[in-house]
Amino acid sequence: MKLFRVFLGIFLLVALFLGIAFFLPHTYRIEKSIVVNRPVNQTFQYLNNMKNWKDWSPWNTELDSSLVFFYSRNSEGTGARQYFRGGLYGCGRLNISNSTINERIDYDLWMNEGTITTKATFMFEALGGKTKLTWLDSGDVGNNPIFRYMLSSKISSTEQAFEQGLITIKRAAEEHTFNEIPALPY
């Protein structure tokens, strides 16, 4: 009889754990913005070049000093890829999946041998000679009860990373030297 009570207690705890998880949110949306003191075309140009990402990304050599970056032949626009390898992040890649000039950049992140994946977007809005840059991430963790319990922690850490990343993007884009297109001689 005592053993039955132990099994019943364990069963009820598991059922309670799963029952509560069913009512927890499974979708999320993170949206953070900052104003960059550069025109939209320059802010877009800076972020559209995958080789610049290592300078501002919150997931960089400051967190993982063993991180090494490699790039696809095309390092700008749709299809541009950055590959990386490091002790903390393992092997991974960033891929610009869509680049619409001066409007948006959609990217996919595959990290730690694929155990961490995300799709996110940068949106660009002209504010006179400045840019309102918005970083968006949204998704669905599905029915996995552990992921549902961990969702608030994921949201909190991603919001902090986005805020820090946007501050770093702002500083890097404002300090970046852009190659001006020379005027044609006619």
TIKE-526570 format. One line per 5 residues: number of its first residue (from 1); their letters; for each residue x, z, y of N, C-alpha, C. Coordinates in nm, 3 decimals, always signed. Each point is the difference from the previous one (the first is absolute). Layout:
N
NUM) a) X/Z/Y/X/Z/Y/X/Z/Y  ... $
END
This chain:
186
1) mklfr) +0.081/+0.000/-0.119/-0.081/+0.000/+0.119/+0.086/+0.000/+0.126  +0.111/+0.075/-0.004/+0.091/+0.006/+0.114/+0.062/-0.138/+0.028  +0.037/-0.070/-0.105/+0.060/-0.133/+0.014/-0.101/-0.098/+0.060  -0.127/+0.012/-0.041/-0.105/-0.085/+0.055/-0.012/+0.020/+0.151  +0.005/+0.126/+0.046/-0.009/+0.031/+0.142/+0.119/-0.059/+0.078 $
6) vflgi) +0.117/+0.005/-0.060/+0.119/-0.057/+0.064/-0.019/-0.151/+0.018  -0.043/-0.068/-0.108/-0.021/-0.145/+0.008/-0.113/-0.033/+0.097  -0.106/+0.079/-0.001/-0.110/-0.022/+0.093/+0.048/+0.019/+0.144  +0.081/+0.103/+0.025/+0.054/+0.023/+0.133/+0.087/-0.115/+0.047  +0.087/-0.050/-0.088/+0.086/-0.114/+0.033/-0.085/-0.123/+0.028 $
11) fllva) -0.100/-0.024/-0.084/-0.089/-0.114/+0.018/-0.072/+0.008/+0.134  -0.051/+0.117/+0.036/-0.071/+0.017/+0.127/+0.093/-0.020/+0.120  +0.125/+0.048/-0.011/+0.096/-0.021/+0.109/+0.031/-0.148/+0.020  +0.020/-0.072/-0.110/+0.027/-0.144/+0.008/-0.122/-0.072/+0.058  -0.118/+0.036/-0.047/-0.123/-0.062/+0.051/-0.018/+0.028/+0.149 $
16) lflgi) +0.030/+0.121/+0.043/-0.009/+0.036/+0.141/+0.100/-0.081/+0.082  +0.124/-0.010/-0.049/+0.105/-0.078/+0.067/-0.045/-0.145/+0.017  -0.051/-0.061/-0.108/-0.043/-0.140/+0.007/-0.126/-0.014/+0.086  -0.091/+0.096/-0.009/-0.123/-0.005/+0.078/+0.026/+0.006/+0.150  +0.089/+0.089/+0.041/+0.035/+0.010/+0.142/+0.068/-0.128/+0.047 $
21) afflp) +0.090/-0.055/-0.082/+0.071/-0.123/+0.037/-0.097/-0.115/+0.023  -0.110/-0.002/-0.075/-0.099/-0.107/+0.015/-0.057/-0.004/+0.141  -0.010/+0.116/+0.066/-0.057/+0.007/+0.134/+0.104/-0.012/+0.111  +0.127/-0.004/-0.035/+0.105/-0.016/+0.100/+0.008/-0.147/+0.042  +0.043/-0.027/+0.124/+0.010/-0.141/+0.043/+0.103/-0.076/-0.083 $
26) htyri) -0.025/-0.129/-0.017/+0.094/-0.085/-0.075/+0.056/-0.112/+0.087  -0.055/-0.016/+0.121/+0.052/-0.102/+0.091/+0.063/+0.068/+0.121  +0.089/-0.073/+0.065/+0.065/+0.054/+0.119/+0.027/-0.113/+0.098  +0.015/+0.037/+0.126/+0.037/-0.094/+0.105/+0.084/+0.077/+0.101  +0.119/-0.051/+0.025/+0.092/+0.060/+0.095/+0.024/-0.103/+0.109 $
31) eksiv) -0.015/+0.041/+0.127/+0.019/-0.090/+0.112/+0.069/+0.076/+0.112  +0.119/-0.045/+0.035/+0.078/+0.059/+0.109/+0.044/-0.110/+0.094  +0.004/+0.032/+0.131/+0.036/-0.100/+0.101/+0.102/+0.056/+0.098  +0.070/-0.093/+0.066/+0.094/+0.034/+0.106/+0.009/-0.121/+0.094  +0.038/+0.025/+0.124/+0.020/-0.110/+0.096/+0.149/-0.025/+0.011 $
36) vnrpv) +0.039/-0.125/-0.024/+0.140/-0.043/+0.008/+0.017/-0.073/+0.133  +0.103/+0.035/+0.073/+0.025/-0.060/+0.131/+0.072/-0.135/-0.014  -0.060/-0.087/-0.074/+0.045/-0.138/-0.020/-0.124/-0.086/-0.013  +0.008/-0.127/+0.039/-0.114/-0.090/-0.021/-0.028/-0.018/-0.149  -0.122/-0.039/-0.030/-0.043/-0.016/-0.140/+0.094/-0.092/-0.076 $
41) nqtfq) +0.038/-0.114/+0.060/+0.083/-0.095/-0.074/+0.134/+0.061/-0.042  +0.059/+0.085/+0.084/+0.127/+0.063/-0.036/-0.018/+0.111/-0.104  -0.104/+0.080/+0.015/-0.027/+0.105/-0.098/-0.027/-0.063/-0.136  -0.081/-0.105/-0.001/-0.029/-0.071/-0.124/+0.127/-0.061/-0.059  +0.079/-0.065/+0.082/+0.124/-0.063/-0.046/+0.091/+0.104/-0.065 $
46) ylnnm) +0.009/+0.117/+0.061/+0.086/+0.106/-0.054/-0.049/+0.045/-0.138  -0.129/+0.028/-0.014/-0.052/+0.049/-0.128/-0.012/-0.109/-0.105  -0.012/-0.123/+0.042/-0.015/-0.112/-0.093/+0.130/-0.033/-0.072  +0.112/+0.055/+0.047/+0.131/-0.022/-0.063/+0.031/+0.117/-0.094  -0.004/-0.026/-0.128/+0.020/+0.103/-0.102/+0.134/+0.073/+0.014 $
51) knwkd) +0.100/-0.067/+0.054/+0.132/+0.064/+0.015/-0.003/+0.114/+0.102  -0.099/+0.002/+0.089/-0.011/+0.109/+0.098/-0.065/+0.125/-0.059  -0.069/-0.012/-0.114/-0.076/+0.111/-0.054/+0.087/+0.119/-0.039  +0.120/-0.027/-0.044/+0.088/+0.112/-0.041/+0.036/+0.089/+0.119  -0.012/-0.053/+0.122/+0.035/+0.076/+0.120/-0.109/+0.098/+0.043 $
56) wspwn) -0.125/-0.024/-0.039/-0.108/+0.087/+0.046/-0.083/+0.063/-0.111  +0.007/-0.052/-0.118/-0.086/+0.048/-0.108/+0.020/+0.150/-0.027  -0.110/+0.074/-0.020/+0.014/+0.142/-0.032/+0.065/+0.023/-0.137  +0.005/-0.106/-0.080/+0.061/+0.009/-0.133/+0.133/-0.076/+0.006  +0.103/+0.068/+0.050/+0.128/-0.068/+0.027/+0.118/+0.084/-0.046 $
61) telds) +0.118/-0.038/+0.047/+0.124/+0.066/-0.045/+0.013/+0.142/+0.053  -0.078/+0.039/+0.100/+0.004/+0.139/+0.044/-0.056/+0.093/-0.108  -0.097/-0.049/-0.075/-0.058/+0.079/-0.110/+0.073/-0.023/-0.132  +0.054/-0.118/-0.017/+0.070/-0.035/-0.125/+0.127/-0.076/+0.037  +0.111/+0.073/+0.008/+0.126/-0.061/+0.045/+0.054/-0.104/-0.098 $
66) slvff) -0.050/-0.002/-0.124/+0.047/-0.098/-0.097/-0.079/-0.131/+0.006  -0.093/-0.011/+0.092/-0.086/-0.118/+0.010/+0.080/-0.124/+0.039  -0.021/-0.108/-0.075/+0.064/-0.129/+0.026/-0.111/-0.104/+0.013  +0.011/-0.090/+0.099/-0.102/-0.100/+0.026/+0.050/-0.140/-0.033  -0.090/-0.085/-0.050/+0.024/-0.141/-0.025/-0.120/-0.076/+0.054 $
71) ysrns) +0.018/-0.127/+0.035/-0.109/-0.076/+0.061/-0.019/-0.133/-0.069  -0.124/-0.050/+0.004/-0.026/-0.135/-0.049/+0.060/-0.098/+0.100  +0.010/-0.123/-0.040/+0.058/-0.102/+0.088/-0.077/-0.007/+0.131  -0.131/+0.006/-0.009/-0.085/+0.001/+0.119/-0.025/+0.147/+0.037  +0.052/+0.044/+0.112/-0.016/+0.141/+0.039/-0.102/+0.021/+0.110 $
76) egtga) -0.073/-0.108/+0.037/-0.101/+0.012/+0.105/-0.131/-0.060/-0.046  -0.109/+0.065/+0.039/-0.134/-0.055/-0.023/-0.049/+0.015/-0.142  -0.111/-0.068/-0.026/-0.064/+0.006/-0.131/+0.100/-0.037/-0.109  +0.007/+0.083/-0.102/+0.091/-0.024/-0.113/+0.135/+0.068/+0.014  +0.032/+0.052/+0.116/+0.129/+0.070/+0.018/+0.001/+0.126/-0.085 $
81) rqyfr) +0.115/+0.027/-0.061/+0.012/+0.117/-0.086/+0.128/+0.077/+0.029  -0.013/+0.131/-0.015/+0.114/+0.090/+0.005/+0.000/+0.073/-0.134  +0.111/-0.005/-0.070/+0.016/+0.074/-0.124/+0.089/+0.119/+0.029  -0.023/+0.110/-0.068/+0.084/+0.118/+0.022/+0.020/+0.075/-0.130  +0.109/+0.078/+0.000/+0.033/+0.083/-0.116/+0.066/+0.125/+0.053 $
86) gglyg) -0.044/+0.115/-0.052/+0.058/+0.127/+0.043/-0.034/+0.111/-0.097  +0.065/+0.112/+0.018/-0.019/+0.113/-0.089/-0.138/+0.063/+0.012  -0.054/+0.009/+0.121/-0.130/+0.064/+0.023/-0.115/-0.096/-0.026  +0.011/-0.124/+0.047/-0.110/-0.095/-0.009/+0.007/-0.092/-0.121  +0.109/+0.005/-0.073/+0.015/-0.091/-0.113/+0.009/-0.144/+0.049 $
91) cgrln) -0.044/-0.092/-0.084/-0.001/-0.142/+0.038/-0.137/-0.033/+0.057  +0.000/-0.083/+0.104/-0.127/-0.037/+0.059/+0.012/-0.121/+0.088  -0.114/-0.034/+0.063/-0.001/-0.115/+0.090/-0.111/+0.014/+0.103  +0.023/-0.062/+0.112/-0.099/-0.019/+0.106/-0.023/-0.149/+0.012  -0.124/-0.041/+0.011/-0.033/-0.140/+0.008/-0.101/-0.022/+0.113 $
96) isnst) +0.030/-0.091/+0.092/-0.099/-0.037/+0.101/-0.094/-0.099/-0.068  -0.123/+0.045/-0.025/-0.097/-0.083/-0.071/-0.077/-0.093/+0.093  -0.011/+0.038/+0.127/-0.066/-0.084/+0.099/+0.056/+0.031/+0.138  +0.032/-0.104/+0.074/+0.050/+0.016/+0.136/-0.075/-0.098/+0.089  -0.085/+0.055/+0.087/-0.074/-0.080/+0.096/+0.060/+0.026/+0.137 $
101) ineri) +0.059/-0.103/+0.060/+0.080/+0.014/+0.121/-0.073/+0.080/+0.108  +0.070/+0.105/+0.046/-0.043/+0.088/+0.109/-0.132/+0.074/-0.027  -0.047/-0.001/-0.125/-0.126/+0.068/-0.033/+0.017/+0.107/-0.106  +0.062/-0.035/-0.113/+0.008/+0.095/-0.111/+0.111/-0.036/-0.098  +0.049/+0.103/-0.066/+0.093/-0.015/-0.112/-0.052/+0.089/-0.112 $
106) dydlw) -0.032/-0.059/-0.114/-0.041/+0.074/-0.119/+0.120/+0.006/-0.093  +0.023/+0.116/-0.058/+0.113/+0.012/-0.092/-0.038/+0.082/-0.122  +0.075/-0.025/-0.107/-0.013/+0.074/-0.126/+0.129/+0.076/-0.023  -0.012/+0.125/-0.040/+0.114/+0.083/-0.034/-0.009/+0.037/-0.146  +0.106/-0.022/-0.073/+0.012/+0.033/-0.141/+0.124/+0.086/-0.012 $
111) mnegt) -0.016/+0.127/-0.034/+0.111/+0.094/+0.004/+0.010/+0.080/-0.129  +0.121/+0.047/-0.029/+0.025/+0.086/-0.115/-0.046/-0.068/-0.129  +0.047/-0.122/-0.020/-0.031/-0.081/-0.117/-0.150/-0.023/-0.017  -0.073/-0.004/+0.109/-0.143/-0.030/-0.004/-0.091/+0.120/-0.016  +0.055/+0.121/-0.006/-0.087/+0.118/-0.010/-0.068/+0.030/+0.132 $
116) ittka) +0.054/-0.053/+0.110/-0.062/+0.015/+0.132/-0.019/-0.140/+0.057  -0.125/-0.034/+0.030/-0.029/-0.130/+0.061/-0.098/+0.021/+0.115  +0.008/-0.085/+0.098/-0.095/+0.004/+0.111/-0.005/-0.135/+0.069  -0.110/-0.024/+0.065/-0.017/-0.117/+0.086/-0.036/+0.054/+0.137  +0.065/-0.048/+0.102/-0.026/+0.050/+0.135/+0.008/-0.115/+0.100 $
121) tfmfe) -0.039/+0.030/+0.124/-0.010/-0.103/+0.103/+0.048/+0.053/+0.135  +0.068/-0.087/+0.073/+0.031/+0.023/+0.141/-0.091/-0.093/+0.080  -0.071/+0.058/+0.098/-0.085/-0.079/+0.090/+0.062/+0.004/+0.139  -0.002/-0.114/+0.071/+0.060/-0.014/+0.132/-0.109/-0.032/+0.101  -0.002/+0.074/+0.111/-0.097/-0.024/+0.108/+0.074/+0.000/+0.133 $
126) alggk) -0.022/-0.106/+0.078/+0.065/-0.011/+0.131/-0.064/+0.095/+0.099  +0.086/+0.073/+0.071/-0.043/+0.088/+0.110/+0.085/-0.035/+0.121  -0.035/-0.108/+0.067/+0.084/-0.049/+0.109/+0.132/-0.046/-0.058  +0.111/+0.054/+0.048/+0.132/-0.034/-0.053/+0.045/+0.093/-0.112  -0.094/+0.079/-0.053/+0.032/+0.096/-0.106/-0.080/-0.036/-0.125 $
131) tkltw) +0.028/+0.074/-0.109/-0.068/-0.024/-0.127/-0.056/+0.129/-0.054  -0.128/-0.002/-0.034/-0.056/+0.109/-0.079/+0.023/-0.038/-0.146  +0.084/+0.080/-0.067/+0.034/-0.025/-0.140/-0.074/+0.102/-0.085  -0.079/-0.049/-0.095/-0.077/+0.086/-0.089/+0.046/-0.022/-0.143  +0.026/+0.111/-0.069/+0.044/-0.003/-0.141/-0.115/+0.051/-0.083 $
136) ldsgd) -0.048/-0.081/-0.094/-0.114/+0.031/-0.084/+0.038/+0.006/-0.147  -0.057/+0.095/-0.070/+0.015/+0.008/-0.145/-0.133/+0.052/-0.054  -0.050/-0.064/-0.102/-0.123/+0.047/-0.063/+0.007/-0.033/-0.147  -0.081/+0.069/-0.076/+0.001/-0.025/-0.142/-0.100/+0.086/-0.075  +0.005/-0.014/-0.129/-0.090/+0.071/-0.090/+0.084/+0.053/-0.115 $
141) vgnnp) -0.006/+0.131/-0.023/+0.080/+0.059/-0.108/-0.075/-0.002/-0.133  -0.123/-0.051/+0.002/-0.076/-0.015/-0.124/-0.058/+0.131/-0.051  -0.020/+0.005/-0.130/-0.066/+0.115/-0.062/+0.096/+0.103/-0.056  +0.129/-0.020/+0.015/+0.097/+0.096/-0.052/-0.016/+0.132/+0.075  -0.036/+0.108/-0.070/-0.025/+0.127/+0.070/+0.125/+0.058/+0.067 $
146) ifrym) +0.116/-0.021/-0.058/+0.123/+0.053/+0.060/+0.028/-0.072/+0.131  -0.017/-0.133/+0.003/+0.020/-0.075/+0.124/-0.100/+0.044/+0.107  -0.123/+0.029/-0.040/-0.101/+0.046/+0.097/+0.039/+0.136/+0.058  +0.050/+0.090/-0.082/+0.045/+0.130/+0.050/+0.119/-0.014/+0.094  +0.087/-0.098/-0.027/+0.122/-0.018/+0.080/-0.023/-0.087/+0.124 $
151) lsski) -0.118/-0.057/+0.017/-0.025/-0.096/+0.108/+0.023/+0.060/+0.138  -0.044/+0.121/+0.025/+0.018/+0.057/+0.134/+0.149/+0.018/+0.032  +0.079/+0.034/-0.100/+0.144/+0.013/+0.020/+0.064/-0.136/+0.030  -0.046/-0.104/-0.073/+0.051/-0.136/+0.023/-0.034/-0.045/+0.141  -0.122/+0.026/+0.043/-0.042/-0.041/+0.134/+0.085/+0.071/+0.105 $
156) ssteq) +0.018/+0.129/-0.016/+0.078/+0.079/+0.096/+0.144/-0.050/+0.010  +0.064/-0.022/-0.114/+0.140/-0.044/+0.003/+0.012/-0.143/+0.054  -0.096/-0.086/-0.032/+0.004/-0.137/+0.052/-0.025/-0.002/+0.150  -0.092/+0.084/+0.049/-0.022/+0.007/+0.144/+0.126/+0.044/+0.073  +0.070/+0.098/-0.053/+0.125/+0.045/+0.062/+0.105/-0.111/-0.002 $
161) afeqg) +0.010/-0.071/-0.113/+0.096/-0.110/-0.010/-0.034/-0.112/+0.099  -0.129/-0.032/+0.014/-0.042/-0.104/+0.094/+0.030/+0.041/+0.144  -0.030/+0.125/+0.035/+0.027/+0.046/+0.137/+0.148/-0.010/+0.032  +0.085/+0.047/-0.091/+0.144/-0.008/+0.021/+0.047/-0.145/+0.001  -0.054/-0.079/-0.092/+0.037/-0.141/-0.005/-0.037/-0.075/+0.127 $
166) litik) -0.118/+0.027/+0.055/-0.041/-0.066/+0.124/+0.088/+0.039/+0.117  +0.040/+0.125/+0.007/+0.091/+0.044/+0.106/+0.133/-0.074/-0.013  +0.048/-0.013/-0.122/+0.127/-0.069/-0.024/-0.013/-0.150/+0.028  -0.112/-0.061/-0.039/-0.023/-0.142/+0.030/+0.000/-0.022/+0.150  -0.071/+0.085/+0.073/-0.007/-0.011/+0.146/+0.140/+0.001/+0.060 $
171) raaee) +0.080/+0.099/-0.040/+0.136/+0.011/+0.055/+0.084/-0.121/-0.040  -0.005/-0.039/-0.127/+0.083/-0.111/-0.047/-0.042/-0.133/+0.063  -0.130/-0.025/+0.010/-0.047/-0.126/+0.059/+0.032/-0.006/+0.149  -0.010/+0.113/+0.068/+0.029/+0.001/+0.144/+0.149/-0.016/+0.027  +0.085/+0.044/-0.094/+0.145/-0.013/+0.019/+0.055/-0.131/-0.056 $
176) htfne) -0.078/-0.070/-0.082/+0.045/-0.122/-0.066/+0.026/-0.111/+0.102  +0.108/-0.073/-0.021/+0.031/-0.115/+0.083/-0.059/-0.123/-0.067  -0.090/-0.067/+0.070/-0.066/-0.117/-0.052/+0.072/-0.125/+0.046  +0.012/-0.097/-0.090/+0.059/-0.128/+0.036/-0.104/-0.080/+0.075  +0.030/-0.032/+0.123/-0.091/-0.081/+0.081/+0.016/-0.145/-0.041 $
181) ipalp) -0.111/-0.071/-0.004/+0.004/-0.142/-0.031/+0.044/-0.072/+0.126  +0.110/-0.075/-0.006/+0.049/-0.066/+0.122/-0.100/-0.107/+0.048  -0.009/-0.012/+0.132/-0.087/-0.103/+0.059/+0.057/-0.138/-0.029  -0.090/-0.093/-0.021/+0.044/-0.137/-0.025/+0.051/-0.061/+0.131  +0.105/-0.083/-0.006/+0.063/-0.051/+0.123/-0.071/-0.120/+0.060 $
186) y) -0.133/+0.002/+0.012/-0.065/-0.109/+0.072/-0.083/+0.052/+0.108 $
END
